[in-house]
């Protein structure tokens, strides 16, 4: 289960990793947007077709999911994308998916660019060869800035090329058009930075 969008003549591969809602229409739109920018975008569905509409539903889905299976699905999607191109690939993750993006970047040597939207994580940064771009808020109750800054410091001390953008006052899920937290001005800026970053590094 996955959603694929690609330009007519193909393009560098980008893995799109969804948040805890599941592979809802927004994340498919992200793939379509990336294809318009010249990338082959693949979004694996590691919730096996289930989608949450509310935070409570998402919590229940996450608690009921098999983390090993989720990791296997993401690995399989990476391998499928890598098989389609000889170029380095990118990974873009949202919230929970940002943690998975970091994990993929640390475990797959062909990942050259990783973008994290309002989700932090932990990984063996000594294995991280990818450049990292992060989009976060200074008032995010789900991802405290203190933890985000610690991740950044740990990356830098391991020699990772990391750039974090902090959007003052933005809420978690600020780029997701179907969420009440959506902020069009912040989202537009974050996307322009993301496209530029991916084009530069892929």
ABEGO torsion letter per residue (X at the ends): XBBBBBBAAEEBBBBBBBBAAEBBAAAAAAAAAAAAAGBBBBBBBAAGGBBBABAAAAAAAAAABBAAAAAAAAAAAAAAAAAABABBBBBBBBEAAAAAAAAAAAABAABABBBBBGBBBBBBAAABABBBBBBBBAABAABBAAAAAAAAAAAAAAGBBBBBBBBBGBBBGAABAABAABBAAAAAAAAAAAAAAAAAAX
